Amino acid sequence: MANANGNGKANGKARPKPRPISLALQGGGAHGAYTWGVLARLSEDETLAIEAISATSAGAVNAVAYAAGLAEGGPAGARAALEEIWRAVSDAGAGMNAFGAVGFQIASALQSFASPYDFNPFNYNPLRKIVEQRVNFDAVHASGLKLFLSATNVETGKVRVFSRDEITADAVLASACLPQTFQAVEIGGEAFWDGGFMGNPSLFPLIYSGAPQDVLLVLLNPLVRPGVPKRAAEINERLNEISFNASLIGELRAIAFVQRLIDDGMLKEPIMKKYRRLNIHAIRGGQDLLGYGLATKSEARWRFLTELRDKGRDAAGRWLAECAKDVGTKQSSFDIRKEFLEV
């Protein structure tokens, strides 16, 4: 940010150019408010420049709000847009909060024997109104960010990545479409479910688009949960976490394998031109949220959402203090091999 004289200097010295970074935002329902806090804190930092975002589900909602706000009002506009959309989520969910955990249990029981085509025949989705009214997609397209949202093709089982100029309200809804709750979202004659099944989030678009090589993962599902679950709800919760981490873990293992080949000098020209190193960093929101059960992913009380936002802000602040120095140094602050390849 330039000083009062507009010369971009502090104490007579030119500010260093911000280092570019890509973000990869996981989905997680209401837990996405944690990512809201992360984005808000990162947007205040002048040493890094967010140039690309790959996101899924709640991460997709955060991504389009951030992009639109950034285009319309810079970093402050991005923060305002994030708060506005989460306030709308809270307001839309206010009528359901009186049921609390009991309401979640009733909904879960209903989903076990009926589909959304049965109990939601008119395909009501409160997120549609929020996204259509609160997100300026023309601004998203003009944001300059490399932006990618993932959804799962129902028929092929493959991931579909919507790039910035393709992103619409339907693309966001497709990325966040839980099949137990909502009917599949149709786009161009194809039906889509939540992107978390096949790309939570997808990393390969960041490789092939020329996005910044430093990638900061904002994780909402814990990679590790100590102890063996024995109660039905606990088993269901851990299965949910494992399944929604599976695609990301698979991509990270592939990245670690390719990086080892690069480091060992086993990739020669012209093959080498097809591969590039990704330097991986991570904010482990899933571990910070271990104490929040599956039911809280449907919680919409403003006090709860802002509590998660503040946790995300604090986590981003710690990451900036401890790990941001590694951005631009061609090294990761997150050890993929240790996390995913070593037994």
Solvent accessible surface area in square Angstrom, and as a share of the most:
residue,aa,sasa,rsa
1,M,166,0.74
2,A,56,0.43
3,N,50,0.26
4,A,112,0.87
5,N,125,0.64
6,G,55,0.53
7,N,77,0.40
8,G,23,0.22
9,K,77,0.33
10,A,39,0.30
11,N,154,0.79
12,G,64,0.62
13,K,156,0.66
14,A,77,0.60
15,R,98,0.36
16,P,112,0.71
17,K,178,0.76
18,P,56,0.35
19,R,70,0.25
20,P,60,0.38
21,I,2,0.01
22,S,0,0.00
23,L,0,0.00
24,A,0,0.00
25,L,0,0.00
26,Q,0,0.00
27,G,6,0.05
28,G,9,0.09
29,G,38,0.36
30,A,10,0.08
31,H,4,0.02
32,G,0,0.00
33,A,0,0.00
34,Y,0,0.00
35,T,0,0.00
36,W,5,0.02
37,G,0,0.00
38,V,0,0.00
39,L,0,0.00
40,A,7,0.05
41,R,66,0.24
42,L,10,0.05
43,S,16,0.10
44,E,72,0.32
45,D,30,0.15
46,E,74,0.33
47,T,64,0.37
48,L,18,0.09
49,A,29,0.23
50,I,24,0.12
51,E,80,0.36
52,A,0,0.00
53,I,0,0.00
54,S,0,0.00
55,A,0,0.00
56,T,0,0.00
57,S,13,0.08
58,A,9,0.07
59,G,0,0.00
60,A,0,0.00
61,V,8,0.05
62,N,0,0.00
63,A,0,0.00
64,V,0,0.00
65,A,3,0.02
66,Y,8,0.03
67,A,0,0.00
68,A,5,0.04
69,G,3,0.03
70,L,42,0.21
71,A,45,0.35
72,E,112,0.50
73,G,42,0.40
74,G,24,0.23
75,P,65,0.41
76,A,62,0.48
77,G,17,0.16
78,A,0,0.00
79,R,69,0.25
80,A,63,0.49
81,A,20,0.15
82,L,0,0.00
83,E,81,0.36
84,E,80,0.36
85,I,2,0.01
86,W,9,0.03
87,R,104,0.38
88,A,7,0.06
89,V,33,0.19
90,S,8,0.05
91,D,89,0.46
92,A,47,0.37
93,G,4,0.04
94,A,62,0.48
95,G,64,0.62
96,M,121,0.54
97,N,39,0.20
98,A,100,0.77
99,F,124,0.52
100,G,40,0.38
101,A,60,0.46
102,V,93,0.53
103,G,20,0.19
104,F,58,0.24
105,Q,113,0.50
106,I,107,0.54
107,A,42,0.33
108,S,47,0.30
109,A,57,0.44
110,L,65,0.32
111,Q,58,0.26
112,S,93,0.60
113,F,156,0.65
114,A,19,0.15
115,S,45,0.29
116,P,4,0.02
117,Y,121,0.46
118,D,99,0.51
119,F,66,0.28
120,N,22,0.11
121,P,83,0.52
122,F,189,0.79
123,N,64,0.33
124,Y,153,0.58
125,N,24,0.12
126,P,36,0.23
127,L,33,0.17
128,R,89,0.32
129,K,130,0.55
130,I,13,0.07
131,V,0,0.00
132,E,92,0.41
133,Q,119,0.53
134,R,107,0.39
135,V,9,0.05
136,N,67,0.35
137,F,32,0.13
138,D,112,0.58
139,A,9,0.07
140,V,0,0.00
141,H,57,0.25
142,A,78,0.61
143,S,20,0.13
144,G,58,0.56
145,L,6,0.03
146,K,77,0.33
147,L,1,0.00
148,F,21,0.09
149,L,0,0.00
150,S,0,0.00
151,A,0,0.00
152,T,9,0.05
153,N,14,0.07
154,V,47,0.27
155,E,147,0.66
156,T,82,0.48
157,G,33,0.31
158,K,139,0.59
159,V,42,0.24
160,R,75,0.27
161,V,31,0.18
162,F,3,0.01
163,S,42,0.27
164,R,63,0.23
165,D,98,0.51
166,E,79,0.36
167,I,0,0.00
168,T,64,0.37
169,A,14,0.11
170,D,46,0.24
171,A,0,0.00
172,V,0,0.00
173,L,3,0.01
174,A,0,0.00
175,S,0,0.00
176,A,17,0.13
177,C,1,0.01
178,L,75,0.37
179,P,24,0.15
180,Q,94,0.42
181,T,39,0.23
182,F,39,0.16
183,Q,29,0.13
184,A,17,0.13
185,V,16,0.09
186,E,125,0.56
187,I,39,0.20
188,G,82,0.79
189,G,72,0.69
190,E,73,0.33
191,A,21,0.16
192,F,1,0.00
193,W,84,0.29
194,D,3,0.02
195,G,0,0.00
196,G,1,0.01
197,F,65,0.27
198,M,86,0.38
199,G,0,0.00
200,N,1,0.01
201,P,1,0.00
202,S,1,0.01
203,L,0,0.00
204,F,78,0.32
205,P,10,0.06
206,L,0,0.00
207,I,33,0.17
208,Y,164,0.63
209,S,39,0.25
210,G,53,0.51
211,A,0,0.00
212,P,15,0.09
213,Q,74,0.33
214,D,9,0.05
215,V,0,0.00
216,L,0,0.00
217,L,0,0.00
218,V,0,0.00
219,L,4,0.02
220,L,2,0.01
221,N,3,0.02
222,P,7,0.05
223,L,28,0.14
224,V,90,0.52
225,R,62,0.23
226,P,107,0.67
227,G,63,0.61
228,V,122,0.70
229,P,39,0.24
230,K,167,0.71
231,R,178,0.65
232,A,85,0.66
233,A,78,0.60
234,E,79,0.36
235,I,75,0.38
236,N,83,0.42
237,E,30,0.13
238,R,40,0.15
239,L,109,0.54
240,N,39,0.20
241,E,7,0.03
242,I,92,0.46
243,S,54,0.35
244,F,25,0.10
245,N,4,0.02
246,A,57,0.44
247,S,22,0.14
248,L,1,0.00
249,I,38,0.19
250,G,39,0.38
251,E,37,0.16
252,L,1,0.01
253,R,118,0.43
254,A,57,0.44
255,I,13,0.07
256,A,2,0.02
257,F,125,0.52
258,V,32,0.18
259,Q,15,0.07
260,R,112,0.41
261,L,35,0.17
262,I,31,0.16
263,D,83,0.43
264,D,90,0.47
265,G,35,0.34
266,M,127,0.57
267,L,28,0.14
268,K,134,0.57
269,E,112,0.50
270,P,99,0.62
271,I,88,0.44
272,M,60,0.27
273,K,159,0.67
274,K,150,0.64
275,Y,90,0.34
276,R,68,0.25
277,R,58,0.21
278,L,2,0.01
279,N,5,0.02
280,I,0,0.00
281,H,0,0.00
282,A,16,0.12
283,I,6,0.03
284,R,92,0.33
285,G,0,0.00
286,G,1,0.01
287,Q,55,0.24
288,D,59,0.31
289,L,5,0.02
290,L,51,0.25
291,G,79,0.75
292,Y,41,0.16
293,G,28,0.27
294,L,32,0.16
295,A,32,0.25
296,T,35,0.20
297,K,39,0.17
298,S,76,0.49
299,E,31,0.14
300,A,9,0.07
301,R,120,0.44
302,W,55,0.19
303,R,199,0.73
304,F,12,0.05
305,L,0,0.00
306,T,21,0.12
307,E,76,0.34
308,L,0,0.00
309,R,55,0.20
310,D,62,0.32
311,K,72,0.31
312,G,0,0.00
313,R,73,0.27
314,D,87,0.45
315,A,7,0.05
316,A,0,0.00
317,G,22,0.21
318,R,120,0.44
319,W,11,0.04
320,L,23,0.11
321,A,85,0.66
322,E,105,0.47
323,C,33,0.20
324,A,6,0.04
325,K,136,0.58
326,D,19,0.10
327,V,2,0.01
328,G,52,0.50
329,T,71,0.41
330,K,164,0.69
331,Q,95,0.42
332,S,41,0.27
333,S,41,0.27
334,F,8,0.03
335,D,77,0.40
336,I,9,0.05
337,R,72,0.26
338,K,133,0.57
339,E,58,0.26
340,F,19,0.08
341,L,76,0.38
342,E,115,0.51
343,V,198,1.14
